Amino acid sequence: MSEVLWIAVPGGMVHDGVSVLRALVVPRLSGLADDSPLATYGFAEWPTLLAGAALSVEVAATSDATATVVDRAERLDAEHVRPLLWPKVFDPSLRVRPFQTPMPYDVGDVDASSDHASVLRRVYAEAAQPAVGRGAEGLADADLGRTIVVPRRSDQDDQIVPARQPPDFHRVITMLREHPSVLRALGLVVEFRLTAIDSLDPSGVVRVTCRFSADAPEVTCVSPWTRYVVSKNRFVAASTPDSDVAGGLVDLSSRFLDGHPAAGQRKWQLETFDVTGAVERARETADAVRRNRDRVRDDPAAGGQVPDPNELPAVRSAGLSLLRRGRSE
């Protein structure tokens, strides 16, 4: 059974008591054979289906509470949807591979950049103090980790690369997600003007419901709730207690909560040098120092070109870098 998700996204700014609510429309077509034409699903003329659909904005205190319809929610899709654009992007013969839930990505390996930046700051600061500094020797004893190398799986050696398939309906929509203006013109983002935003509770949940006309194709509308907060000048999605976002903006002063190994410490770290490049050069210098130590230990008379123990590799600036601590957790 095909379904259409209507994801409510609060619009951000409030001007003179007026704000915008956007509904992100996510069609998930299924139920027919692979590569069936879009027209067989009844979505060859989505703007017409949208124009004939009854849309409502509902709010509630919680997702379990009784919902109330927002009367002063004006649909704007008649202003921003361009019906002639739909068949140019989604030809009626465009193939549809039935929607399947995407496989989740594995958590990738993350370099501890913030920790490495702190180590480099300490080593370079100590090197500036004649009585304390150890220069390159300090790098050799510092914890700078190792370059992350992703091992190749044994079953990849003879892996057959599948033939490239032309994008189907769902793939095209995915590729358009970074182009909101195009989505608005296609009717895959629907805007509502809320003219009495101050009548809403300071916090609650909001959703957009849809009821298609009787002659529309058989499809299920799914309207999940979105938690929101509203103030005099902001109407945004609510953040979770441990979120980095506050009031729709990244809160650079946020700290780790109690129970976290770094509880009370800031989540964000500002650096003025190229951390990645500095760490790579520091690792090379540290490896050279350790190799020299091994040679001297095995053969005290061994010579060779070794790094000056009082010198450190140059550190270059790449402008300001904002590091998020704890990304690997």
Secondary structure, DSSP 8 states (H G I E B T S, - for coil): --EEEEEEEE-EE-BTTBEEEEEEEEEE--SS-TTEEGGGGT-TTHHHHHHHSEEEEEEESSTTS--EE-SSEEE-HHHH--GGGHHHHS-TT-EE----------------HHHHHHHHHHHHHHHTSTTT--THHHHHTS-----------GGGTT----------HHHHHHHTTT-HHHHHHHTSEEEEEETTGGGS-SEEEEEEEEE--TTS---EEE---EEEEE-SSEEEE---TT-SEETTEE-TT-B--TTSTTTTSBSEEEESS-HHHHHHHHHHHHHHHHHHHHHHHH-TT-------TT--------S-EEEETTTT-
